[in-house]
Amino acid sequence: MKRPQSWRRRIGAHVSASQLAQMGVCERLVVFEHRYGKRPSRPQRLALERGRRAHQSFLRQASPDKMPGPSGLTVRIARLVAASLRRCMQWCRMPWWRMRGDMP
């Protein structure tokens, strides 16, 4: 079923040729600026590097390596609990006659 022309205008499906031309010019301008645009000056580059170093220093101080982690005992307890839960889940999936030891 063909929809009426007013439906297309209502949702904005129509793009004029002049709008397409403007988009093409804009895209070319973006590419030109990316390739040949203004480059940061020496003081700006130095400020950028200083900011990067400050960020790296901050991230190094906040890294998980420096934070206190779980001790060996905590890890062993966690593994024991996980293994127990795994066994419990296997037991819960067993048929009732295997739990009692009967064989049908």
C-alpha angles and dihedrals in degrees: 000000000000116000121225120263091245089065091063093050091047095058094039097245091143118089118183124224092245091055090051090050091050091050090051092051091048092050092050090049091052091050091047092050090048094051103035105013128127115304122215115263123240094264090049091050090050091050090049092052091047090052092048091051091049091051092048091050091050092049091048090053092049097044119126090239090072095045119089109262133196116297123238091260092054091051092050092050091049091051091048092051091048092050091048091050090049091053091047091052091050090049092050091054093053119106114255094246091059091052091056094044094243121134118209 
